[in-house]
Amino acid sequence: MARNQKGWQKGFEIGSSIATSLAGLVGGGFLLGRYLDDRMGTQPWLTIILMLSGLVLGGSYLVITLKKFGVSDD
């Protein structure tokens, strides 16, 4: 992308990246947890653990991304 993006374009890019990653991590944790729970008979523990892990990883990605791009007022 161009280096001189407008403020709203940069915000849209960062926001959509964070939202997609968070949804993917939590959704992936849910699907993998359900599959493993069915295979191992541990319902619902692995689903809960993997969804919470996805939430924590998504939150850390949020913090890292906002620090990397720098939150500004413009």
N, C-alpha and C positions, 0 to 999 in steps of 0.2 A: 504494500500500500504506500501511498504518498507520505512523505515525511511531514508535510505541513497540513495535517488534518484539522478540521474545525473542531471546536470543543465538543459539540454534540455527537460528531462522528466518532471521536475517541471514546467518549462515554458509552456510546452504543456498542462499540467493539469490545470494550472491557466488560460491560454488563452482560452481553450475550455470551462471551467466553466463560465468564464465571457461572452464569446460570446453566449453561450446557454442561459444564464440567461437574457441577454439583448434582444436577439431575442424573447424569450418567453414572456417577459414583454411587449415589444412593440406590438408583434403579438396578445397577449391576450387583450391588451388595444384596439387594432383595432377591434377584433372580438366582444368583449363585447360592445364597443362603437357603432358598426353597429347594433347589436341586440337591444340595448336600444334606439338608434335613430329611428329604425323602429317601435318600440313599442310606443314611446312617440311623434314621429313626429318632432324631433328637429334636423334633419339632417343639417349639418354635425358636429354640435357643440360637442356632447358627444364623437364622434369618435376622434376628434382632441384633446380634453381635456384628454381623457384616454390614447391616444398614447403619448402625451407629458408627462403625469404622469409616464407612463412606462419608458420613456427615462430618466427622472429625477431619478427614482428609480434604473434603471440600472446603471446610472452614479455613484450614491452613492454606489451601490454594488461594482462597479469597484474600487472606492477609498478605501472602507473598506477592500476588498479582497487583494489589493496590500499592504496595511498597515499591514494586518494580516500575510501574507506570507513573507513580507519583500522583497523589491526590491534590488537585489544585482547585481554585475557585472559578476558573474560567470554563 
